[in-house]
């Protein structure tokens, strides 16, 4: 069944891979990209060439997730062209590297804006339509760092992804009775094939960063090297795209609540399994078990399956 899909942050990395994989599976995919005629014009050309050469329905969509007006305009364009949105994929994100103290509060706020507030802007634009049609899927691309091993010098990014995960969990329950499904994708560290590290930001307070270098010199190189050692040589970031495509293709009510793709096996899957089990048990204790999966009888809004 072909679905109409919007994915944010689709100029490169997981976003670009996922947009292509979904289009190849027969879906209509709107690849949200900011600066389509400027900084990301080359990415748009590559996307259009891919769509033409592979005869798939893959369309670039101007969308700056840091701007509510841009998000609203993008969603309005999709609805005008396709009359429906079935899936929204929250993929936009930005990583920063360095000692936590050396980042200014404004930098932390910026990281939080890109990784968390962006999802709220998109949700406020698209969820009214999903709720009205009593159907849809929200996919959150998170990070194993929210529950697994957390090496130092990534604190702002880790904190933002943890906030995104908490928001996703709450949204899942609040959308369930509207028949809207939720899946949280949990990638681990991929040291090759994405632009996370290459495009990372750094702390503004160079003096504080230099002080940390007196005792932590070379830390990031050490962490990167160890992560590369932990990952198998065939670790492929495209597996994230394949897993998202698999989830999109599953029937409502049969989609997993979480999917881990973690080549380094940092422990997040084990910890999340415990946390999600406790969440399910608590909902059952307080009489809210129906919120653990999307309502399937959308007229009554009551029947649900476990996530």
Residue pairs with C-beta under 8 A, 6 or more apart in sequence:
1 249
2 26
2 27
2 28
3 27
3 28
3 86
3 87
3 248
4 27
4 28
4 30
4 78
4 82
4 84
4 85
4 86
4 87
5 22
5 27
5 28
5 29
5 30
5 85
5 86
5 87
5 88
5 89
5 248
6 30
6 32
6 61
6 74
6 75
6 78
6 85
6 87
6 88
6 89
6 122
6 126
7 15
7 18
7 19
7 22
7 29
7 30
7 31
7 32
7 88
7 89
7 91
8 15
8 32
8 63
8 65
8 89
8 90
8 91
8 92
8 118
8 122
9 15
9 32
9 33
9 65
9 91
9 92
9 93
10 16
10 18
10 19
10 31
10 32
10 33
10 47
10 91
11 31
11 33
11 34
11 40
11 43
11 44
12 43
12 194
12 195
12 199
13 194
13 195
13 196
13 237
14 91
14 141
14 187
14 194
14 237
14 240
14 241
15 31
15 32
15 91
15 92
16 31
16 43
16 47
17 237
17 238
17 240
17 241
18 89
18 91
18 240
18 241
18 244
18 245
19 29
19 31
19 47
19 58
20 47
20 50
20 54
20 56
20 58
20 241
21 238
21 241
21 242
21 244
21 245
22 29
22 241
22 244
22 245
22 248
23 29
23 51
23 54
23 56
23 57
23 58
24 54
24 56
25 245
25 248
25 249
26 56
27 57
27 87
27 248
28 57
28 59
28 82
29 56
29 57
29 58
29 59
30 59
30 61
30 74
30 78
31 47
31 58
31 59
31 60
31 61
32 61
32 63
32 65
32 74
32 92
33 40
33 43
33 44
33 47
33 60
33 61
33 62
33 63
34 40
34 62
34 63
34 64
34 65
34 66
34 70
35 41
35 64
36 44
36 60
36 61
36 62
37 44
37 62
44 60
47 58
47 60
48 60
50 56
50 58
51 57
51 58
51 59
61 74
61 77
61 78
62 70
62 73
62 74
63 70
63 71
63 74
64 70
64 71
65 71
65 92
65 114
65 118
65 121
65 122
66 113
66 114
66 117
66 118
66 121
67 121
68 121
68 124
68 125
71 121
71 122
71 125
72 125
74 125
75 85
75 122
75 125
75 126
75 129
78 85
79 85
79 129
84 129
84 133
85 126
85 129
85 130
85 136
86 135
86 136
86 137
87 136
87 137
87 138
87 139
87 248
88 122
88 123
88 126
88 130
88 136
88 137
88 138
88 139
89 139
89 141
89 244
90 118
90 119
90 122
90 138
90 139
90 140
90 141
90 164
90 168
91 141
92 114
92 115
92 118
93 114
93 115
93 141
93 160
93 161
94 111
94 114
94 115
94 157
94 199
94 200
94 201
95 154
95 157
95 196
95 197
95 199
95 200
95 201
96 103
96 107
96 111
96 154
96 156
96 157
96 200
96 201
96 202
96 203
97 153
97 154
97 197
97 200
97 201
97 202
97 220
98 153
98 202
98 203
98 209
98 220
99 152
99 153
99 203
99 208
99 209
99 212
99 216
100 153
100 155
100 156
101 205
101 208
101 212
102 203
102 204
102 205
102 206
102 208
102 209
102 212
103 155
103 156
103 203
103 204
103 205
104 203
104 204
104 205
107 156
107 201
107 203
107 204
108 156
108 159
111 156
111 157
111 159
111 160
111 201
112 156
112 159
112 160
112 163
114 160
115 157
115 160
115 161
115 163
115 164
116 160
116 163
116 164
116 167
119 140
119 164
119 167
119 168
120 167
123 138
123 171
127 138
127 175
127 180
129 136
130 136
130 138
130 175
130 178
130 180
131 175
131 178
131 180
134 178
134 179
134 180
134 295
134 298
134 301
135 179
135 180
135 252
135 298
136 179
136 180
136 181
137 180
137 181
137 182
137 183
137 247
137 248
137 252
137 255
138 168
138 171
138 172
138 175
138 180
138 181
138 182
138 183
139 182
139 183
139 184
139 185
139 244
139 247
139 248
140 164
140 165
140 168
140 182
140 183
140 184
140 185
141 185
141 187
141 240
141 244
142 161
142 164
142 165
142 168
142 184
142 185
142 186
142 187
143 157
143 158
143 161
143 165
143 186
143 187
144 186
144 187
144 188
144 189
144 260
144 262
144 266
144 268
144 269
145 154
145 157
145 158
145 161
145 162
145 266
145 268
146 158
146 161
146 162
146 164
146 165
146 186
146 268
147 165
147 267
147 268
147 271
147 272
147 275
148 188
148 262
148 266
148 267
148 268
148 269
148 271
149 264
149 266
149 267
149 268
150 158
151 223
151 227
152 216
152 219
152 223
153 216
153 219
153 220
153 223
165 184
168 182
168 184
169 184
169 279
171 182
172 182
172 257
172 291
172 307
173 283
173 288
173 291
173 292
174 291
175 181
175 182
175 294
176 182
176 290
176 291
176 292
176 293
176 294
176 295
176 304
177 290
177 291
177 295
177 301
177 302
177 304
178 294
178 295
178 301
179 252
179 294
179 295
179 296
179 298
179 301
180 294
181 252
181 253
181 255
181 293
181 294
182 257
182 294
182 307
183 247
183 255
183 256
183 257
183 258
183 259
184 257
184 258
184 259
185 240
185 243
185 244
185 247
185 258
185 259
185 261
186 258
186 259
186 260
186 261
186 262
186 268
186 269
186 272
187 237
187 240
187 261
187 262
188 260
188 261
188 262
188 263
188 264
188 265
188 266
188 268
189 227
189 230
189 231
189 262
189 263
189 264
189 266
190 196
190 231
190 235
190 237
190 240
190 263
191 197
191 224
191 227
191 228
191 231
191 235
192 228
192 235
192 237
193 236
193 237
193 238
194 237
197 224
202 209
203 209
227 264
230 263
230 264
230 265
230 266
231 263
231 264
232 263
235 263
239 261
240 261
243 259
243 261
247 255
247 256
247 259
252 294
252 296
253 293
253 294
253 296
253 304
253 305
254 305
255 307
256 307
257 276
257 307
258 272
258 276
260 268
260 269
260 272
262 268
262 269
276 307
280 289
280 292
280 306
280 307
283 289
283 291
283 292
289 304
289 306
290 302
290 303
290 304
291 304
292 304
292 306
292 307
293 304
293 305
293 306
293 307
294 304
294 305
295 301
295 302
295 303
295 304
296 303
296 304
296 305
297 303
